[in-house]
C-alpha cells in the first residue's frame, strides 16, 4: 500500500520495521510504501472517523464488498479490517479528525 501523510496540526511520529524514524510537523508530507497481501487493520479511535474509497479491485469490510467507485465511512471506535479481492486492491483510506 502507498501511505500519504499530511500533518495539519500537532506531530506525527513514525518508526518502520527497519528502525527508520521520522517526526512530521504541520505542513510536512510523507509518502511511503508498506505492506503486502492487502488484509490490513486500521484502528478508529473516539472522535475520529474513516472514509475508504475504492479505486481498483475489490475491498471486503466484514460482509460488505466494495467495488471501484464505491466508498464507505465509519465514525465509531472500532478495528476495521479491510481485505483485498483476488485481483488486489487500490484504495484511498482517509483517517479524519
N, C-alpha and C positions, 0 to 999 in steps of 0.2 A: 504494500500500500504506500501511497505517497502521502506524507503528512505535511500540511502547511499550517504554520502558526503565526499569528499576527497579534501582538500584545497591545491592547488599548490602554490598560492601566494595571498597576501592580507589577509583579515579576513572574516569570515562568522559568523554573529550573528543570533541566533535562540531563539525564545520565543514561547512556546506552550500555548494552551488554559488553562492549569493548572497553569501557572505562572512560569514554569521552564525556566531558561535562561542559555545559554552557548555561548561562543565565541570560534570558531575554528581558529587555526593558521596554517600556512603552514606545511604540513606533518602530520596533525591530521586527524582522521577519525571519522565520526559519523554515527551510524545506528539507525533508529527509524521506528516505525510502525505508520501509520496515515491513517485516512480516512476510509470510508465505502461507499458502493454503487458504485463507481469507475468512475461516471461522475466527472471529475476534469477539472480545467482550469489551464493553465500554460502560463505565460506572456513571450513573447520573445522580448527582448529589442534590440535596434540597436547595431550592432557589435557582436551579439551572434547568435547562431543557436541551433536547437534541432535535435536529432536523436531518434526516437521511434522504438523499436524493440519488436515485439510481441512474447512471449514465449508460452503461453497457452491462449485459449479463443479467443475472437474477440474484436477488437477495432474499433470504428467508429469515423472518423475525418470528420466532415461535411457529405458529400455524399459518402465518400470513406470508405470501410470496409477492415480492415487488418486482416489476419489470421496468425496462428502460422508460424513463419519463415519470415513473411513479415516485412518490415521496411519502415519508411517514414522520410524525413528530410525537414526542413524549415529554411531559413536563413533571413527571412524578419520579421520586427517587427509585432507582432500580439498577440492576445489572443487565444491560442489553446485550444479547448475543446475536451477532449477525453472521449468517452462514452463506457463503458464495454458492451459486449454482454450478453445475458440471462444467460450464464453459468459462468460469471465472466471473469476476465482478469488478466493475469500475464504478465508484460512487463517491459522493461528497458527504461527509459527516460533519455537521456544524454543532459544536458544543456552545450553547447560548447562555448568556447571563442576563 
